[in-house]
Structure formats: structure tokens, C-alpha cells
Amino acid sequence: MLKEGIRGVGFIIGDSNGNLEGAVAMRAPVMVSILATELYALKAGLLFAIDASFIPLMVESDCLNAVNMINSGDVCFATEGGSSGGNPKAAAP
């Protein structure tokens, strides 16, 4: 049964031959959008890979919107656990 407000992310890391090097599944902060959650997963995966010295690296994702946002240099204003809806002015006091 799915619980409202709980999200999880996961990623796998393989070497250049496709051999499994690591896999992680974890709860994610409740984000304001699915896109923000996808971006959070990419960030978590990158931090894990860098910390484990899996560099150089190639990143793959099944979320075209996240890939396009990263490649375009756009900024995601969603905060971890926030509710501004991506609008930075809405988060201001």
C-alpha cells in the first residue's frame, strides 16, 4: 500500500563493462514535484559516485525532463521538503 507523502529514490552504479558496483534505495524528502524528486535522485547518485571515487563517470536517467533541465542549465527552485511549487518568491516570508 502506498502512503501519501512518502517518496523513495534509487540508483545503481556499474563499471564500463556493465558489472554492478553498487546499488542504493532510500527514502527521499517529500518534494513539490516528481521532477524535483528525479533531480534529487540524480544529485544523490552523483554524490555517492564521487564519494566512492567512481570517476570518471557517465550518468543515465529515464527522466527526459530532468536531463533536459540539467543540459539547459535551468535552475530548479524546489527545496528539499519544501512547498514553494518551484516559485522562489512563494518561499519568502
C-alpha positions in Angstrom: 0.0 0.0 0.0 1.3 3.4 -0.9 1.5 6.1 1.7 0.7 9.7 0.8 3.7 12.0 1.1 6.4 9.3 1.1 8.8 9.0 -1.8 11.9 6.9 -2.5 14.8 7.1 -4.9 17.2 4.6 -6.1 20.2 4.2 -8.3 22.6 1.6 -9.5 26.3 2.0 -10.4 28.0 -0.2 -12.8 31.5 -0.2 -14.3 32.3 0.2 -18.0 31.7 -3.5 -18.6 28.2 -3.3 -17.1 29.2 -5.1 -13.9 27.3 -4.0 -10.8 29.5 -1.8 -8.4 26.8 -0.6 -6.1 23.1 0.0 -5.6 21.2 2.3 -3.2 17.5 2.6 -2.4 16.4 5.2 0.2 13.6 7.5 1.3 13.6 10.9 -0.3 12.3 14.1 1.2 8.8 14.9 0.1 9.3 17.2 -2.9 6.9 19.6 -4.5 7.0 17.7 -7.8 8.0 14.4 -9.4 10.7 16.4 -11.4 12.2 17.7 -8.2 12.3 14.1 -6.8 14.0 12.9 -10.0 16.6 15.7 -9.7 17.1 14.8 -6.0 17.8 11.2 -7.1 20.4 12.3 -9.7 22.1 14.5 -7.0 22.2 11.7 -4.5 23.6 9.3 -7.1 26.3 11.8 -8.2 27.3 12.5 -4.6 27.5 8.7 -3.9 29.6 8.1 -7.0 32.0 10.9 -6.3 32.4 9.9 -2.6 33.1 6.3 -3.7 35.6 7.6 -6.3 33.7 6.2 -9.3 35.1 8.8 -11.6 35.2 9.5 -14.4 31.5 8.6 -14.7 28.6 8.7 -17.2 25.1 9.4 -15.9 21.9 7.9 -17.4 18.4 8.7 -16.4 14.9 7.6 -17.5 13.5 11.1 -16.8 13.9 13.2 -20.0 12.6 16.4 -18.3 15.4 16.2 -15.7 18.0 15.5 -18.3 16.8 18.4 -20.4 16.8 20.7 -17.4 20.4 19.8 -16.5 21.6 20.1 -20.1 20.0 23.5 -20.5 21.4 24.9 -17.2 17.9 25.7 -15.9 17.5 26.0 -12.1 15.0 24.1 -10.0 13.8 26.2 -7.2 12.1 23.4 -5.3 13.5 23.0 -1.8 14.0 19.6 -0.2 10.8 19.1 1.7 9.6 22.5 0.7 6.3 23.5 -0.7 7.0 26.6 -2.8 5.9 24.8 -6.0 9.2 25.8 -7.7 8.4 29.5 -7.2 11.3 31.2 -5.2 9.1 34.1 -4.3 6.5 31.8 -2.7 9.1 30.6 -0.3 10.0 34.1 1.0 8.5 35.1 4.4 
